[in-house]
Amino acid sequence: MVLEKKRLDITERVVGKLGNGEIQLFEENEQIGRLILNENKNRFELKNGYEEEQNKIYKYMTVTTSPDEKYVDCDSESGWC
């Protein structure tokens, strides 16, 4: 088993709530950051593990992978493997 860091595009799952000159950003029910609205330039402030790039929001996750691992369930009674 190997731990691998993945970057997932979660843009479609992010919801924004407008208030006080900013948009609070949520993934499901968890607030992941905010978009601060400014006349000159809007900017993202995201929790650690999230990133904005080219108007998309990404989440970094550690996943387990098992490259080359095969599942074998042998039936000792019938001899099938």
Z-matrix of the N, CA and C atoms (Angstrom, degrees):
N
C 1 1.441
C 2 1.527 1 108.31
N 3 1.324 2 115.62 1 136.69
C 4 1.459 3 121.75 2 -177.55
C 5 1.527 4 108.86 3 -127.05
N 6 1.325 5 117.05 4 137.48
C 7 1.461 6 121.22 5 174.27
C 8 1.518 7 108.39 6 -89.87
N 9 1.313 8 115.91 7 132.06
C 10 1.458 9 121.12 8 -176.85
C 11 1.524 10 108.70 9 -133.53
N 12 1.334 11 117.13 10 135.51
C 13 1.455 12 121.71 11 178.29
C 14 1.527 13 108.45 12 -88.48
N 15 1.339 14 116.62 13 127.04
C 16 1.467 15 121.96 14 -179.38
C 17 1.515 16 109.62 15 -120.13
N 18 1.313 17 115.94 16 148.96
C 19 1.462 18 122.84 17 175.08
C 20 1.522 19 107.18 18 -111.00
N 21 1.339 20 115.74 19 114.79
C 22 1.454 21 121.34 20 -177.04
C 23 1.523 22 110.75 21 -106.60
N 24 1.322 23 116.98 22 136.67
C 25 1.459 24 122.11 23 175.55
C 26 1.530 25 107.76 24 -80.65
N 27 1.327 26 116.80 25 111.44
C 28 1.469 27 120.91 26 -178.67
C 29 1.525 28 111.50 27 -111.01
N 30 1.317 29 117.96 28 15.64
C 31 1.455 30 122.83 29 -174.62
C 32 1.534 31 112.05 30 -51.18
N 33 1.308 32 117.43 31 -44.17
C 34 1.472 33 121.68 32 -177.34
C 35 1.523 34 112.59 33 -67.33
N 36 1.321 35 118.04 34 -21.08
C 37 1.469 36 121.63 35 -177.83
C 38 1.521 37 113.08 36 -94.54
N 39 1.329 38 117.65 37 -5.58
C 40 1.464 39 121.65 38 -177.14
C 41 1.532 40 109.67 39 -87.52
N 42 1.342 41 114.21 40 133.47
C 43 1.465 42 121.97 41 179.11
C 44 1.516 43 107.75 42 -118.54
N 45 1.330 44 116.99 43 142.12
C 46 1.450 45 121.49 44 179.15
C 47 1.515 46 112.29 45 -114.79
N 48 1.344 47 115.58 46 144.40
C 49 1.461 48 122.61 47 175.62
C 50 1.519 49 107.71 48 -123.63
N 51 1.326 50 115.84 49 123.71
C 52 1.456 51 122.06 50 -175.34
C 53 1.523 52 111.01 51 -82.50
N 54 1.339 53 116.01 52 137.19
C 55 1.459 54 120.74 53 175.49
C 56 1.509 55 112.38 54 -179.82
N 57 1.328 56 117.08 55 137.78
C 58 1.472 57 123.92 56 174.44
C 59 1.531 58 113.88 57 54.17
N 60 1.301 59 118.69 58 44.42
C 61 1.462 60 121.34 59 176.70
C 62 1.507 61 114.96 60 72.67
N 63 1.330 62 116.64 61 17.99
C 64 1.454 63 120.37 62 178.00
C 65 1.523 64 109.64 63 -147.83
N 66 1.307 65 114.88 64 164.13
C 67 1.454 66 120.64 65 174.11
C 68 1.524 67 106.75 66 -115.58
N 69 1.329 68 115.88 67 118.10
C 70 1.458 69 120.64 68 177.37
C 71 1.528 70 107.84 69 -79.96
N 72 1.330 71 116.49 70 130.63
C 73 1.456 72 122.38 71 -174.82
C 74 1.529 73 111.03 72 -103.74
N 75 1.322 74 116.32 73 133.17
C 76 1.463 75 122.55 74 -177.44
C 77 1.521 76 110.55 75 -128.56
N 78 1.319 77 115.68 76 140.83
C 79 1.459 78 122.31 77 167.45
C 80 1.523 79 104.56 78 -113.41
N 81 1.321 80 116.44 79 115.37
C 82 1.462 81 122.63 80 -169.75
C 83 1.526 82 106.68 81 57.03
N 84 1.314 83 120.48 82 -121.88
C 85 1.472 84 121.36 83 -178.56
C 86 1.521 85 112.93 84 -103.81
N 87 1.323 86 117.76 85 6.36
C 88 1.459 87 121.84 86 -177.14
C 89 1.523 88 110.59 87 -100.28
N 90 1.340 89 115.89 88 127.72
C 91 1.459 90 119.17 89 176.24
C 92 1.522 91 108.72 90 -74.53
N 93 1.337 92 115.97 91 124.79
C 94 1.462 93 120.70 92 -176.86
C 95 1.523 94 112.34 93 -108.48
N 96 1.325 95 116.80 94 -5.83
C 97 1.456 96 119.16 95 178.83
C 98 1.507 97 111.29 96 158.98
N 99 1.338 98 113.56 97 -160.05
C 100 1.461 99 118.65 98 -179.98
C 101 1.522 100 109.97 99 -153.34
N 102 1.309 101 114.47 100 155.63
C 103 1.456 102 122.60 101 173.92
C 104 1.515 103 105.90 102 -109.94
N 105 1.325 104 115.82 103 114.96
C 106 1.460 105 121.15 104 -178.51
C 107 1.523 106 108.19 105 -88.98
N 108 1.324 107 115.14 106 121.67
C 109 1.459 108 121.26 107 -176.92
C 110 1.518 109 109.54 108 -88.97
N 111 1.333 110 116.07 109 129.22
C 112 1.447 111 122.29 110 -177.25
C 113 1.521 112 107.89 111 -140.86
N 114 1.321 113 117.30 112 147.94
C 115 1.461 114 120.71 113 179.59
C 116 1.524 115 111.94 114 -60.29
N 117 1.331 116 116.53 115 -39.75
C 118 1.463 117 120.55 116 -175.83
C 119 1.524 118 112.28 117 -83.67
N 120 1.337 119 117.05 118 -46.99
C 121 1.465 120 119.86 119 -176.73
C 122 1.521 121 109.57 120 -158.37
N 123 1.326 122 115.94 121 127.43
C 124 1.460 123 120.88 122 174.74
C 125 1.524 124 107.87 123 -79.20
N 126 1.344 125 116.76 124 148.47
C 127 1.463 126 118.48 125 178.47
C 128 1.525 127 110.58 126 -141.28
N 129 1.318 128 114.18 127 147.63
C 130 1.459 129 122.22 128 179.21
C 131 1.520 130 109.81 129 -93.63
N 132 1.321 131 116.45 130 139.02
C 133 1.465 132 123.59 131 167.63
C 134 1.524 133 105.30 132 -123.77
N 135 1.328 134 116.46 133 109.34
C 136 1.457 135 121.58 134 -175.97
C 137 1.515 136 111.09 135 -116.95
N 138 1.336 137 115.20 136 151.64
C 139 1.464 138 121.30 137 176.03
C 140 1.521 139 109.83 138 -61.00
N 141 1.315 140 115.24 139 159.33
C 142 1.457 141 121.30 140 174.97
C 143 1.538 142 108.67 141 -58.45
N 144 1.316 143 116.92 142 134.08
C 145 1.459 144 121.34 143 -179.13
C 146 1.521 145 112.68 144 100.21
N 147 1.329 146 117.09 145 -4.07
C 148 1.469 147 122.12 146 177.91
C 149 1.521 148 108.48 147 -122.22
N 150 1.327 149 115.51 148 153.30
C 151 1.464 150 120.05 149 -177.84
C 152 1.521 151 109.24 150 -149.99
N 153 1.333 152 115.94 151 143.72
C 154 1.462 153 121.48 152 174.16
C 155 1.517 154 107.98 153 -109.53
N 156 1.323 155 115.42 154 132.92
C 157 1.462 156 120.41 155 177.41
C 158 1.516 157 108.55 156 -148.65
N 159 1.315 158 116.96 157 123.53
C 160 1.459 159 124.08 158 178.97
C 161 1.532 160 112.01 159 50.51
N 162 1.341 161 115.28 160 50.46
C 163 1.466 162 123.88 161 178.06
C 164 1.527 163 114.35 162 61.44
N 165 1.311 164 117.62 163 25.81
C 166 1.458 165 123.01 164 172.96
C 167 1.517 166 107.79 165 -123.51
N 168 1.332 167 116.41 166 151.11
C 169 1.457 168 120.84 167 179.37
C 170 1.517 169 108.43 168 -113.53
N 171 1.332 170 114.98 169 129.75
C 172 1.462 171 122.16 170 -177.26
C 173 1.529 172 109.75 171 -117.91
N 174 1.328 173 114.12 172 149.16
C 175 1.460 174 121.76 173 176.81
C 176 1.520 175 107.71 174 -121.45
N 177 1.332 176 116.04 175 132.02
C 178 1.459 177 121.03 176 176.48
C 179 1.521 178 108.58 177 -92.97
N 180 1.323 179 115.84 178 129.31
C 181 1.460 180 121.39 179 -179.73
C 182 1.517 181 109.45 180 -134.38
N 183 1.328 182 115.60 181 148.13
C 184 1.456 183 120.77 182 173.38
C 185 1.518 184 107.02 183 -99.24
N 186 1.333 185 115.53 184 123.06
C 187 1.462 186 120.93 185 -178.67
C 188 1.524 187 108.82 186 -121.68
N 189 1.316 188 115.77 187 155.30
C 190 1.457 189 119.66 188 176.55
C 191 1.516 190 108.99 189 -95.01
N 192 1.296 191 115.31 190 138.34
C 193 1.463 192 120.91 191 177.07
C 194 1.514 193 108.53 192 -129.74
N 195 1.274 194 115.33 193 150.34
C 196 1.462 195 121.53 194 177.83
C 197 1.528 196 108.12 195 -130.91
N 198 1.326 197 116.65 196 84.63
C 199 1.467 198 118.20 197 -175.61
C 200 1.518 199 111.22 198 -68.08
N 201 1.041 200 142.98 199 141.97
C 202 1.465 201 140.24 200 175.12
C 203 1.534 202 115.65 201 66.92
N 204 1.309 203 119.27 202 3.86
C 205 1.460 204 118.41 203 179.33
C 206 1.527 205 108.76 204 -81.26
N 207 1.301 206 116.50 205 133.58
C 208 1.460 207 121.34 206 -178.60
C 209 1.525 208 108.75 207 -117.31
N 210 1.298 209 116.32 208 142.38
C 211 1.454 210 121.14 209 178.10
C 212 1.517 211 108.20 210 -95.70
N 213 1.303 212 116.08 211 125.14
C 214 1.458 213 121.25 212 178.18
C 215 1.519 214 107.33 213 -130.66
N 216 1.307 215 115.23 214 123.03
C 217 1.465 216 120.86 215 178.10
C 218 1.520 217 107.13 216 -120.21
N 219 1.291 218 116.11 217 100.73
C 220 1.452 219 120.50 218 -178.72
C 221 1.516 220 111.41 219 -88.30
N 222 1.298 221 115.43 220 135.21
C 223 1.461 222 121.62 221 176.89
C 224 1.527 223 106.97 222 -94.52
N 225 1.317 224 115.23 223 104.43
C 226 1.455 225 118.65 224 -174.67
C 227 1.535 226 113.53 225 -69.21
N 228 1.326 227 116.37 226 -22.18
C 229 1.457 228 119.08 227 -179.71
C 230 1.524 229 112.71 228 -76.84
N 231 1.328 230 117.08 229 -43.94
C 232 1.461 231 120.64 230 -175.14
C 233 1.522 232 112.48 231 -96.07
N 234 1.305 233 116.83 232 -14.96
C 235 1.451 234 119.62 233 179.78
C 236 1.502 235 114.38 234 86.80
N 237 1.334 236 118.61 235 8.66
C 238 1.471 237 121.56 236 178.66
C 239 1.531 238 109.64 237 -84.37
N 240 1.301 239 115.51 238 141.88
C 241 1.443 240 119.25 239 178.85
C 242 1.504 241 108.77 240 -142.12
